[in-house]
Amino acid sequence: MREKCGIAAAAAKVDVAPYLYFSLNALQHRGQEAAGIGVYDDSEQIKCYKGLGLVNEAFKDIDINGIKGKRGIGHTYYSVKISSPYNAQPTLVHTSAGDIALAHNGIITNSGELKERLLKEGHNFSMGSEEESMAFLLSDYLKTKNFEKAIKSMMRNIQGSYSLAIMFNNRVFGLRDPLGIKPLCLGKMDNGYVIASETVALDVLGAELIRDVKPGELIEITEDEYISYPLMEEKNKAHCFFEYVYFARADSIIDGKDVYMTRKKIGERLAVEHPVDADLVVPVPDSGRAHAYGYSEKSGIPIAEGLMKNRYVGRTFIMPTQDLRQKYILLKTNPIRSIVDGKRIVLVDDSIVRGTTMRQMVDLLRSRGAKEVHVRIGSPPIIAPCYFGIDMTTREQLIAHGSDVEEIREKIHADSLGYISIDGMVEAIGMERDDLCLGCVTGEYPIKLEGERERFQENLEKWE
Ligand code: SF4
């Protein structure tokens, strides 16, 4: 399961490219396929520098310190389709209103109709991306409106999840969708301001967290101040619960919640909901660690690192045979026989998507002598796809779609299996249920989607 993208924006009294480079490195977990930085430079234009791979690979032939510009935005990209740095972000469009560059985390769910309409209106797409559609919408509205009003008009035309870092000529903005599906926060540096997907991208700059960007809010940053434009407000929000369970880095704070402590609370709740007689709690590294500490503390069962992760496995090719696919799990994770041999293990992870990796891990632990393997999961069963930027896109790929817990237990070869309940998870996160997106665990989405049940989304037309 992977997140689609991390974003950052900075305005400072010095050149910002090195700052953005640091922030993108801190956001590496949100996208590993490509990275890019766009700055407004001395030529009074926005220039973008992009490459494929991890942030350090993407910029290996670029002199970051040589990039001039005191205002800029950056992006780490995850997409299965990317084949050229050209498609990486920021997306830059030169329009009659000026240069517009966008870095996007999320998915525009009505992008198909939108593109069709823009094509009919005479726009020439070069990439065909939803970011290009947003830039075209903006350029159209900028003919008659100021930037804030143009953004508001753009928002009335797009549905879905979007946290955006935007440049309009030399101005820098952060924008969060009205439901706040993806995170976005604002920080202050000694010499300017920064906006980023997660607080870890602020920490790395020594920036102080001011607050989260509010759902439906546009924030402009300069080297001296930030200016807030509250553009739209929904009664309820739809923060992605998976940010707390898995996507965000554990050392981030999102919408006021400490991610590590939230995961630990989920583990504690899991111990109450699904107790078991066992000798040892073993986390799946690194995704299940905080949950496992919570489970161990609450249950009194000692915790030990029974699985070692090989941190140096990079991106790999698609394994052509079953044998190689099975060996791949050994390349990534290896049980420590002296710890697991003869033990009744509670194996804790954040989620199960397809179930293949979990089954392999259970089998591995048994092959190294584990007497029993009880699996405990820090999210409810994932029964439906995500339409908002997480790569679980079909029901067929999900082990919990159409199977009950007992059937899943059999498929993953566990002695017992326990998922946290939706109520338990919501309580551990500490937000109102109606302020969270729970689409993939309830099949009910916060935005109207063809063929799916809808929880709420007020009509965009109401925002005049
Ligand atoms: S459907 Fe699931 S993964 Fe997607 S945004 Fe909603 S909670 Fe997050």
Residues whose N, C-alpha, C, O or C-beta is under 5 A from the ligand:
A	BS01	SF4	C240 F241 F242 P385 C386 Y387 F388 I390 C437 L438 G439 C440
